[in-house]
Amino acid sequence: MLHVDPIFAATSGAPSRIVPSILAAGGEAVPPPFTVARIITETRLNSWLTLGLLLAAGLYLYGVYRLRLRGDRWPVVRTVCFLVPGLGGIAAVTVSGLGAYDTALVSVHMVQHMLLSMVAPIFLALGAPVTLALRTLPVRPRKRLLAIVHSRVARIYSFPLVAFAIFVVNPFALYFTDLYEFTLRHEWAHELVHAHFIATGCVFFWPLLGLDPLPGRWPYPARALLMLLSVPFHTVLGLTIMQSTTLLGGDWYPSLHLSWSDPWNDQVVAGGVLWAGGEFVSVTMLAVLVVQWIKQSEREARRLDRELDRQEARERAAEAADAAPAGVREGGPSGPM
């Protein structure tokens, strides 16, 4: 979704007859040259996505407030993960100025791709919103949520191999078919792709790194293996885009006639974003998974230690009872009649 800069529109002096040749999705004119400052100045807070993000943040904070009212604690780190890099990451690439350039520069779109499908879903999962809802909802809504979580559809899509296949195949199906150009020419389709990126990332990362109760969760070694297999995926995708002899989106980007951006160079940058960013995020998340694995092993070891301590205490009590004098065991020696 692109926006017209008022200063650019007033001072460019471009005749109105050439405006149709530089229209982007939704019929809005292409913005002026991209700068870091325009990430702030081109921010738009009047979209449905802004309302959705604010609603999600409000419901989450209300759940935390309800827990505290009844004296329960909720880890601060979970709240921070969900709100700042989770919802905040989505806002940073959609309602900010980056969102104003996502159909003008394929490199900006790839930054969106990375944040929406790999970064934000991870932190949304670490925020454990389902667990929070289960602890605060009334009985009937809680049962409905549990029914959804344990439904057949949820079991299928949260199965790691299914989620992995969706995560890997979808970008190739999007970028190397006519579908990507279609999303550039239709704003509703472009917005749907954003939602699809978020959903795909959640489906993949929630069973691997999330803290919510999900059916059929794999053990940590299997999760680590699957995460490791995902590392080269964005490398292959990024290198393929960088070395491609055709432009993504067909003739969309050349038709914009941007004097300040070359579509071929921008596509190379876009491939580099996927390559470098994908490897960094994948390796970092693999490290997070290993840390979770270690902590879970430590918790399990402490649980076993406590169980062994209780078993040893019971054995000592039984031995002490067996070693006591018969009279004491029967209630003490009887006195003289």
FENRA-V432019 format. One record per helix or strand of 2 or more residues. SS is the DSSP state (2 for helix, 1 for strand). FROM is the first residue (numbers start at 1). TO is the last residue. If there is no record, write none. Layout:
[[SS/FROM/TO] [SS/FROM/TO]]
//
This chain:
[[2/6/11] [2/16/22] [2/25/27] [2/38/41] [2/48/69] [2/76/94] [2/97/101] [2/106/126] [2/129/136] [2/139/149] [2/152/158] [2/160/175] [2/179/185] [2/187/209] [2/220/243] [2/252/255] [2/263/323] [2/326/329]]
//
